[in-house]
Amino acid sequence: MGLFVFLPLVLPLTAWPMARLAEQHLHPRTATRLLTGVAAVMALCSTVCLALVMVVGTAQLPGNPLPDGWSDPQVRAAVPYDEVVGKAAIPALCAVVVASARALWRHGRVRRRAHRALAGLPGTSVAVLPDDVPYAYALPGGRRDRVVVTTALLDRLDPAERRALFAHERAHLSARHHRFLLAVRLAALANPFLRPLRTAVSFTAERWADEEAARAVGSRRTVATAIGKAALVSRGTPVATLAGLAAPGPVPRRVAALLGPAPAARTWPSVFTSVGLAAWAAAFGTAVSAMSSANSAVTMFLILRAATPL
Amino acid sequence: MLSALREAEGPATAGWVQERLGGDLAYTTVITILTRLLDKGAVTRERSGRSFAWTPASDQAGLAARKMRKVLDAESDREAVLASFVTGLGPDDERLLRELLGDSRDDGEA
């Protein structure tokens, strides 16, 4: 398998142009699905390859529980630079596993605690909390999906803007956006090169909900003003960015997108545009990633089977 | 008794209510009244240790709000789970946002 085993570790780089271009040039629904799919496949392939390299690394360690045959020179020859990368893969894979387990556990814990906090309220789909901190979010929970919003935020919005807010949060819930967000979060933990895809998906998921809300209330401008007002009243929590490098944040970009024309619901961009090229590059990277990890897995399986005395 | 409960920060025990009301009522009387209020739906209770903690029903929303704030303050990466309506604004975002919204308002009036 040679160097092929390392390809899935760096191929996420081929998805960077798409992570950058998709949010402006694709419908947010297409962009979210495409980017999440690419991130999930690439993360899986990268983890498989990391595990394969780790097997080679572990077999060299004294006192390992693996069959003796696995430390044969033939097996080690399957992975180039096996001495270094084999050992480096052990902590790397452990870190991936621990970080993913922790992320999953925290995800469950936040949802459980939030549901428990609302347990005393009547089981309506919207929970209005009397609080002077303005916030609103969608709390997924299977049949107990809820929109949580505080009076402080509702008081600042017109009736039409409130409808936009509820439509936005309901869109998050009905399209199960939390699953996309969790998938890209885990992917970004599995391979740090996938982080730009996570950032892109958190943005496109918001845009997706914005577009759904605009369709539901029939006015793009109402959704834009609702987002703008909500952001201005809750500006007490600034995001930490270096002032010199600050590009416009997600909120102004969402508002600007809503004030512009509705995005076309094309499913796959033409190859003759920059985003089309980027999408094909990402698709190509994903395919190569899948093939190299499959190839490496099969090769490693055959070598190990040959090396294991039965 | 309800007003005494409302003065409590969060759920209160029957003993606390008795103390608050100032002596004349026996502990069992307090429990009886609280149980009657529970039947009427004016209060709710939840088990805490060996006794119950009582909350006025009208305060359920406020209680939920306080609990939710506690959850949100405790979770540093809650954004990863709860897709909130808006995220924080960067240094230049506020000015940009006001410009955008100002423009849209002008368009609306034109």
Interface residues (C-beta under 8 A of the other chain):
Chain A: A103 R106 H107 R109 V110 R111 R113 A114 R116 A117 L118 A119 G120 L121 A127 V128 L129 P130 D131 V133 Y135 A136 Y137 A138 L139 V148 T150 L153 L165 H168 E169 H172 H177 H178 L181 L182 R185 S202 A205 E206 A209 R221 A224 T225 I227 G228 K229 A230 A231 L232 S234 R235 T237 P238 V239 T241 A243 A246 P248 G249 P250 V251 P252 V255 A256 L259
Chain B: T44 T55 Q60 A61 G62 L63 A64 A65 K67 M68 R69 K70 V71 L72 A74 E75 D77 R78 E79 A80 V81 L82 A83 S84 F85 V86 T87 G88 L89 G90 P91 D92 D93 E94 L96 L97 R98 L100 L101 D103 S104 G108
